[in-house]
Amino acid sequence: MNTYNDYIKEIEERKGQGLHPKPIDGAELVSEIIAQIKDLENPYRADSLQFFIYNTLPGTTSAAGEKAKFLKEIILGEAVVKEITPAFAFELLSHMKGGPSIEVLLDLALGNDVAIAKEAAKVLKTQVFLYEADTDRLVEAFKNGNEIVKDILESYVQAEFFTKLPDVAEKVEIVTFIAGEGDISTDLLSPGNQAHSRSDRELHGQCMITPQAQQEIKALQAQHPDKSVMLIAEKGTMGVGSSRMSGVNNVALWTGKQASPYIPFVNIAPIVGGTNGISPIFLTTVDVTGGIGLDLKNWVKKLDADGNIVRNENDEPILEETYSVATGTVLTINIKEKKLYKGDQELIDISKAFTPQKMEFIKAGGSYAIVFGKKLQTFAAKTLGVDFPLVYAPSKEISIEGQGLTAVEKIFNRNAVGTISNKALHAGSDVRVEVNIVGSQDTTGLMTAQELESMAATVISPIVDGAYQSGCHTASVWDKKAQANIPKLMKFMNDFGLITARDPKGVYHAMTDVIHKVLNDITIDEWAIIIGGDSHTRMSKGVAFGADSGTVALALATGEASMPIPESVKVTFKGDMKGYMDFRDVVHATQAQMLQKFGGENVFQGRIIEVHIGTLNADQAFTFTDWTAEMKAKASICISEDYTLIESLEIAKGRIQIMIDKGMDNENQVLQGLIDKANKRITEIISGEKPALIPDANAKYYAEVVVDLDVIAEPMIADPDVNNIDVSKRYTHDTIRPLSFYGGVKKVDLGFIGSCMVHKGDMKILAQMLKNIEEQHGKVEFLAPLVVAPPTYNIVDELKAEGDWEVLQKYSGFEFNDSAPKGAARTEYENMLYLERPGCNLCMGNQEKAAKGDTVMATSTRLFQGRVVEDSEGKKGESLLSSTPVVVLSTILGRTPTIEEYKVAVEGINLTKFAPSHKLLVK
C-alpha cells in the first residue's frame, strides 16, 4: 500500500494547485491498483478502477505493461471484473497504442480460442505502432498458415487502420483569440523557466500566456460551445523561436480535443493562425498533433494609385487591415473549399493549410499514424507478396526538365526514400528522407521520451548514424528539479541507444556542452540530414532542421522524417571585411541588407539559406548558420571549399575522439563509426572522387542576396526595440542597428558571452581584450557584470592548454565548480566576471536570468520578451545582441561604447575574420 498511499498524498497536494491526479507511468503503483480492484471489499476499489481505466499512461511505460497483462487476464476469463467486461478490455487495449498492448493482442490473436482471436484481430487491424518484434510474429504465423493473421495482413495492405477512420469535417467553426500582437514566441505558450514541468502536461498548461488569457479562452468556449478557439498572432508570425512541442501541447490542452477518453491531458487538433503565418518549426509541430495552421494575411502593405508601397517616416511599409480577426470573431474554415469565411463573405484562400498530406494528418489525429501506417502497409504487402493500393496521397514529386539542383535539393534527392519517379526532385516536392544525425535536448527530452513510449519504440533505428542527448539547458543550476528529471532522462536515452551527456552509470564526467555544438561536431558529412529538438539545430555541415520533441522521437524510432523540399535563397559576399570588424557583424549585416534590398520583406522566412561561406571552417561558420533561426529560415546550408571542409572534418574527428577518450561511446561504437565515416569522406574529397557539395550552376533560387562587406563600417546590433510604438515591431530580430545609433550613452546593466553563437575564438578575444585593457589602464574594472559561459568543455580544455583560461581566471570573481555545482539560480550580480559552466545559461532563460528590467548586451540569439531578462514594474527588460568585443567593452564601460572607443579596444586583437571565396562554388 505504500506506493498507493504516496499517490493519494500527491493527489491531495495537487488539489491545492487546482490539478487532477498525475497520470500513472509506474508498474508498482498499477500492480497495487490491480490488487485493490480484485479485492471486492477494498475501500479504495472504486478509485482504483478510475485510476486503472482513465489515468494510466499507454505505450511502453511500465504501467502500460501491467495494465495490458491484467486486461489479458480479463479477456481470457482468468480474472472477473464486472466493471470491465472482455469487450471493454479490448476497447482499452485499442487505446494503448503499442508495446505491451500489441504483445497481448498478438498473444490473443495467435491463441487457441477462435472467438477471442477474431476479436483481437479486429483491434489489431486498427493499430499502427508495430515494430520488428511484432511483425516477426505475424510473419511466422502467416508462414504457418494462420488464417486470422492472413486476414490481419490483408487489412494492413488495404490500410484499413486509416481508411476506416472518420472523414475530415467539411467545415470547422472557429472563434478567434488574439494571443498577442507581433511575432509570438513559443516562450509565450510554454515559458522556458517552466521547462521542468513540460512532461506534466496539466501542470505545464497553467503557464500558457497568462491566467487571465486562460480565463478569456474559457469564457469564449462557454459562449461558443460548438466552436473551436483559434489562437492568433496579430500582425506577426505564430510560434517563432524555440521548437516547443510543449507550446503546441498547451494550445491543444486549452483549445483542442482529447485524443482518447482513457489518456488524460493528451489533446490534439489545435488551430492557430498568424498574420504572417506560422513559423516552419511550429507548423511541423502542429502537424504532429493533427492541427491546423493558417496564414491569415489579414494585414497587407498599403499601395498607392501606381501600385507602389506606401511608407511611413521611418521608410517602413504601412500596413492596412483587409479583415478583422479581433478576439471573439466567428469565422468558418471551409476545408472542402479550402477557403476562410466570415459568414457568407469569402476572406482568403487557405489551400496551403490543406494539402493532401496535411489532410491525412488531420484525419489520423497526427503525423505519427501516417508514417507508421505507410511502413505497416508496405510490410504487409511484402509479406503477402502482393501490390498495395494507393491509399495515401502520393508524394508530391516536382521535376523540372533542364533545371539544376540547389544544395538542399541535392541532399534531399540523395536521402529520399519511397519516391515514385527516378527523376531529380526540385523544391516543392514532398518526400520521406532518411535522417543521419538526431539530437535531443534536456528540457524537451522528457517529452521526447514520453513520445517514444507512446509510439512503443524501445531502441534507436539502425539507419541513424548517431544521436546525442544533451544536458546543456539544465547546466547552470543543479537544483532539485534537475536532479529529479535529468538522471531519469539520461538513463532512458542511454538505454535507447543515444550518446548521453551524462552517464547513468557514473563512469564519465558530466558533459553539459551546448547541443548544437555537439551536433555540429558529430555531423561528419555535408550531405547529412540532421533533426534536433531545438530551433537552433542549424549545422554548418549538412542541412539541419530544428524540430519538436515528437518529430525527434519519430526520427529516433524510424530514422526518417517527412517534409517538403524547401526553396532556397542564395547568399554570396563581395568586398572586404574591415580589420576591426568581427564576423558576427557580417551575420547581422546579412539580415539588414536582405531586408533593405527587398523592401522589408523577409525572403529568408520558411526557406533554406544557402550561404557560400567558402573559407570559414565549421566552428566559425556556425555563427552564421545558428543565426538563421532568427532570420526565420527553415534551415541553412554552408557551401565550402574542399580544403575548408576537410579542415572542418578534422576538427570534428578530434572532438569525437575526445568523447571516446572520456568513455562516452556505447557498445555499438557509434562514435568510432562516425570517425570512420569522416575518414572516408576526407578520402573522397582528396581523391576527387566526391568533392565538397556545391549547387549546380543552373539551379533556381527564390531570391539571391549579395552581402556587401565594404559597407559594413561599424559593429551591428540586433535590438528588440522594446518601446516601438508599433507593438508588432517589438522583439523581432529584424531591427539591426549600427553601434553609433546608441551614441555611446545607452546604459548596459549586464553582459553575456556564451551560448551556441560563440566559439573558441570568442573566448580568446575576451582574454586578449582583458589583457589589453589592463595594459592600457593598469587594471580591469567592470562597471557591469559580465557572465561568460563557454559552449563546450572541449573549448575550456583547449583554452587551458593555450593559457587563455588562466587569463580569464585572473579577472573572474566566480568560477564554476563541477564538484559543487550551483543548487539555486543567481538572482543578483556584482560588477565582475562570472565564469559559468559550459552550457546555455542566460540564453535559455529557464534557470539563470538577468535582473528584471535590465538592459543586457549579449552574444546570445534570444531577444524575446522575458527570455534572457524579464520586465520590471518601471522598465522593460531588453536583450541587445552583438559581437563578443562589443559585449566586453559594454561591461567595462557600463554603457554602449562609441565607435572610436571600440576601435581602440580591438586594436591588435585577432577577431573572427572572413574573406569571400575566390572560387566559383557551383558545378
Beta strands, then each sheet from edge to edge (+ up, - down):
strand 1: 171-181
strand 2: 184-185
strand 3: 228-234
strand 4: 238-240
strand 5: 257-258
strand 6: 267-268
strand 7: 271-274
strand 8: 292-295
strand 9: 299-301
strand 10: 319-321
strand 11: 330-334
strand 12: 339-342
strand 13: 345-349
strand 14: 416-417
strand 15: 430-434
strand 16: 437-440
strand 17: 466-469
strand 18: 499-500
strand 19: 529-532
strand 20: 543-546
strand 21: 560-564
strand 22: 568-574
strand 23: 608-614
strand 24: 635-640
strand 25: 703-708
strand 26: 716-718
strand 27: 736-738
strand 28: 750-754
strand 29: 786-789
strand 30: 812-815
strand 31: 833-835
strand 32: 855-858
strand 33: 878-881
sheet 1: 8+ 7+ 3+ 1+ 11- 12+ 13-
sheet 2: 2+ 4+
sheet 3: 5+ 6-
sheet 4: 9+ 10-
sheet 5: 14+ 15- 21+
sheet 6: 18+ 17+ 16+ 19+ 20+
sheet 7: 24+ 23+ 22+ 25+
sheet 8: 26+ 27-
sheet 9: 30+ 31+ 29+ 28+ 32+ 33+
end
